[in-house]
Amino acid sequence: MSSPINLSNDGAKAVYPIAPTPFEPDGQIDWESMDRMTDFYIDIGSDGLTILGVLGEAPKIDAEESLAIVKRICSRFKQAVVVGVSAPGFASMRTLARASMDLGAAAVMIAPPNSLRTDEQIVNYYRQASDAIGSDVPFVIQDYPLTFSVQMTPRVISRIVQENPACVMLKHEDWPGLEKISSLRSFEREGSMRKLAILCGNGGLFLDFELERGADGANTGYAFPDMLIDVVRLHAKGDRDQAHDLFDAHLPLLRYEQQPGVGLGVRKYVMMRRGILRSDAQRRPASALSETARAETDYLLQRLARTDPRARLGR
C-alpha cells in the first residue's frame, strides 16, 4: 500500500491530479506515455494521484487493463494513489478495489449511481459499497452532481462520514459549492462530524476560494497541475494575492478546458503540446478536437505564456 491519505488530521494541503489514460491513435494503451506522465507528476511534486476516473476514460477500459494500469502506476509513483472503482454492481467494484489495494493503492474512489434520489438512498448506497469492498479499504466520496445527477447535501455527506470509518476523503465537485465546504467545516468544529480531507475537482474552477473556505487542496485534471500545486502552496503560506494572480492568469484556459464534451480532448491536446503524452488520442467512442478548437487552445496558450513561462510550448 502506498502513502496513506491523512490530510485534515495534520492540516496539510495537497494536490492529487486526476490522470488521463494515454492511448495510441489505434486505441491501445500507450505505456511509454504513461510512464512519462507518471514521472511528470512526480517531478512537479504531486502529493498523490487519482487514476481510472471519468478523465481516465475508465468505462472504456476492461478489467485486465485496469489492473495493469494500477500496477504500472503504483510501481512508479510512491505517494498516495487513489483508484476509481465505480461500477454498476458491487461484485466488480469489490474485485477492482481489493486488487488495487493489493497492488499498492492508498484508497479507492466511489461515485454514486445516477439512480439515487433520496438522502436515505445515498447514505445506504455508500454503507453497502463500503461493506462490499471491505471496511478495511479506505474510500473517497465523489460528489459531482453536474455529471452524476445525485444531490448530496452537507448533512448527507456528514452521515456517510460518520457511519463509515473507511471514508477518508471527499472529492468535492459541486457547483456552486463554496457554502457546502463551509458547512462541512462547521460540522467538524461543532463536533458533529469527524475531520475529513476535502480535495476539489470540477477542473479547479473555484479552487482559489475553495481553499479559503477550508478545502485541503485540488483533485482535478487540469493540464497544468503544477499551477494548482503552486496555488495551493501559496495559499498555505498566506500569499493570497499572489495565489489569486497566478490562478487568474490560467482562468481563460481552465474555463475553455471545462466545456462539456470537449474538455478531455483539450486536456490531452495541451498535455501532448507539453510533451507529456505522445498523442491526444481518446479511446472510442470519442470526438476529436476540431482544427478550430485546437487553434483556439493554441491562442489561449500563447496568451497564458505572457505571464506563465510553462505555457511557452514548441510546435
Buried (B, 14 or more C-beta within 10 A) or exposed (E): BBBEBBBBEEEEBBBBBBBBBBBBEEEEBBEEBBBBBBEBBBEBEBBBBBBBBBBBBBEBBEEEBBBBBBBBBBEBBEBBBBBBBBBEEBEBBBBBBBBBBEBBBBBBBBBBBEEBEEBEBBBBBBBEBBEBBEEEBBBBBBBBBEBBEBBBEBBBBBBBBBEBEBBBBBBBBBBEBBEBBBBBBEBBEEEEBBBBBBBBBBBBBBBBBBBBBBBBBBBBBBBBBBBBBBBBBBBBEEBEEBBBBBBEBBEEBBEBBBEEEBBBBBBBBBBBBBEBBBBBBBBEEBEBBEEEBBEBBBEBBEEBBEEBEBBEBEE
